[in-house]
């Protein structure tokens, strides 16, 4: 499965490849191996490299910030910060965004970036807002122009407070105008790394972009290794094949107690472990059935089963996102009430379709809890490609478990009836559009919280828990982001100490 590996006990590289890390006082400088290969272990793999049309967090992790960049990006705390743009301003009415570009930005093929590249990329995204991943965030963009080679102006036809957030993600990446490379197998960006190799569902290799316009990466190569299951991934980390496992399955956490040269690092996330309902399924279209499912499930038991690596959620917006409120009292665990509702509805069987990499810990608990209220749950485990085609695209399912990792994704999940939940509520859509039209963060949060309450009270899904990030990291690997790493993984500042 792996194309190459580096053991944690590997010796020092040649002296010419070693630089010295910063130190304080009279401490001994720490060597940094700029010729190092860093091996990272992950579970969910990209099926191809098309950052425009292929859904899933795997491409966000590998390509955003590392290969592709936009006018703005997100820092480790989730705050919007400048990237290709040196500065930007937003008009008081929220309709005009002016960006001044950094000078000297180049694509990895050596071509200089100009405002025309930005304009071309954003115009392409707005024209394809219904087919490009996350491009719907630019729905209110009326025009993108370049007043000069170093300035870009984005005008909206109505205020949309989430526009800047969309520009910090996939919708805002800048591609080289006129480039003809195949996006499914190659990537051409302005970031600190380039794609050197890709084997679908197996590995992805990034090489340092030695022509990078910013601070050069401190490692020569990064290899993403994708594993079919969490136990195999954990064993690879323990054997020294990996310098980081992102993330470690909480059920595998105990394996790392006392492990040499490895540490478990916990970070925040906006992960929403969701039991998705197909709201157009004949059985699931009945609110009493959806409510019964929610009442049959004890989130505390699930959180305990995943090693405590989660927080109760109860609704579609996680802590840290605008509009969060505590909705855990809605359709709270009540097995007796659930049993009565199922009996009244005549429901005795349900089917759950889940991606294989998620394992069976949660589905086993759901099977037991539903059985206790008179419902037999049939669990179908499928590979991720099958899940994408069968559940996500075709909508051929009743129940499914998915970790929705993206922040600010309420609109994507709950206002689009074509999304795989097939949830359609005019009130929710209206509140969401009011939130977007807000010009203050307070108003945005108010309308989003109202929309979220409607979704939860409508029992549109069951939110099992909000996850925390648990990563296993070698003590020799520095600069790895801590928060939200299972959605975004900016590797520009990583380094390997001790010549490993």
CORNORUR-V265874 format. One record per backbone hydrogen bond with DSSP energy under -0.5 kcal/mol. CO is the residue of the C=O (numbers start at 1). NH is the residue of the N-H. Records with the same first field share a line. If there is no record, write none. Layout:
CO = NH + NH
//
This chain:
7 = 10
14 = 17
15 = 18
17 = 19 + 34 + 35
19 = 32
24 = 27
29 = 31
30 = 21
31 = 498
32 = 19 + 34
33 = 36
36 = 220 + 221
37 = 39
38 = 40 + 223
39 = 243 + 244
40 = 225
41 = 246
42 = 227
46 = 201
49 = 51
50 = 54
52 = 133
53 = 55
56 = 59 + 60
57 = 61
58 = 62
59 = 63 + 64
60 = 64 + 489
63 = 67 + 68
64 = 66
65 = 192
66 = 193
67 = 191
68 = 65
69 = 174
70 = 84
71 = 83 + 85
73 = 81
75 = 78
79 = 75
81 = 73
84 = 102
87 = 100
89 = 98
91 = 94
94 = 160
95 = 156
96 = 91
97 = 154
98 = 89
99 = 101 + 152
100 = 86 + 87
102 = 105
105 = 113
107 = 110
111 = 107
114 = 117 + 118
115 = 119
116 = 120
117 = 121
118 = 122
119 = 123
120 = 124
121 = 125
122 = 126
123 = 127
124 = 128
126 = 129
128 = 131 + 132
132 = 135
134 = 137
135 = 138
136 = 139
138 = 141
140 = 157 + 158
143 = 155
145 = 147 + 153
148 = 151
149 = 115
150 = 101
151 = 148
152 = 99
153 = 145 + 155
154 = 97
155 = 142 + 143
160 = 163
162 = 166
163 = 167
164 = 168
165 = 168
166 = 169 + 172
167 = 72
169 = 172
170 = 173
172 = 71
173 = 175
176 = 179
181 = 183
182 = 185 + 186
184 = 49
187 = 195
189 = 108
192 = 209
194 = 196 + 207
197 = 205
199 = 202 + 203
202 = 226
203 = 199
204 = 224
205 = 196 + 197
206 = 222
207 = 194
208 = 210
209 = 212
220 = 208
221 = 38
222 = 206 + 224
223 = 40 + 225
224 = 204
225 = 42
229 = 233
230 = 234
231 = 235
232 = 236
233 = 237
234 = 238
235 = 239
236 = 241 + 242
237 = 240
241 = 6
243 = 474
244 = 41
245 = 247 + 472
249 = 252
250 = 253
252 = 255
253 = 256
254 = 257
256 = 259
259 = 262
261 = 475
263 = 265 + 473
264 = 266
265 = 471
267 = 469
268 = 484
271 = 273 + 467
272 = 274 + 404
273 = 464 + 465
274 = 276 + 402
275 = 462
276 = 400
277 = 279
278 = 281
281 = 285
283 = 286
285 = 287
286 = 289 + 290
287 = 291
288 = 292
289 = 293
290 = 294
291 = 295
292 = 296
293 = 297
294 = 297
295 = 334
297 = 299
298 = 301 + 302
299 = 303
300 = 304
301 = 305
302 = 306
303 = 308
304 = 307
306 = 309
308 = 310
309 = 468
311 = 466
313 = 327
316 = 318
318 = 321
321 = 324
325 = 327
327 = 330
329 = 332
334 = 338
335 = 339
336 = 340
337 = 341
338 = 342
339 = 343
340 = 344
341 = 345
342 = 346 + 347
343 = 346
346 = 348
348 = 376
350 = 378
351 = 399
352 = 354 + 380
353 = 401
354 = 382
355 = 358
356 = 359
360 = 364
361 = 365
362 = 366
363 = 367
364 = 368
365 = 369
366 = 370
367 = 371
368 = 372
369 = 373
370 = 373 + 375
371 = 374
375 = 377
376 = 350 + 378
377 = 379
378 = 352 + 380
379 = 381
380 = 354
382 = 356
383 = 387
384 = 388
385 = 389
386 = 390
387 = 391 + 392
388 = 393
389 = 394
390 = 396
391 = 395
395 = 397
398 = 278
399 = 353
400 = 276 + 402
401 = 355
402 = 274 + 404
403 = 405
404 = 272
409 = 413
410 = 414
411 = 415
415 = 417
416 = 419
419 = 422
421 = 279
425 = 429
426 = 430
427 = 431
428 = 432
429 = 433
430 = 434
431 = 435
432 = 436
433 = 437
434 = 438
435 = 438
436 = 161
440 = 444
441 = 445
442 = 446
443 = 447
444 = 448
445 = 449
446 = 450
447 = 451
448 = 452
449 = 453
450 = 454
451 = 455
452 = 456
453 = 457
454 = 458
455 = 460
456 = 459
460 = 277
462 = 275 + 464
463 = 314
465 = 273 + 467
466 = 311
468 = 470
469 = 267 + 471
470 = 247 + 248
471 = 265 + 473
472 = 245
473 = 263
474 = 477
476 = 478 + 497
478 = 495
484 = 487 + 488
489 = 491
491 = 494
494 = 218
495 = 478 + 497
496 = 33
497 = 500
//
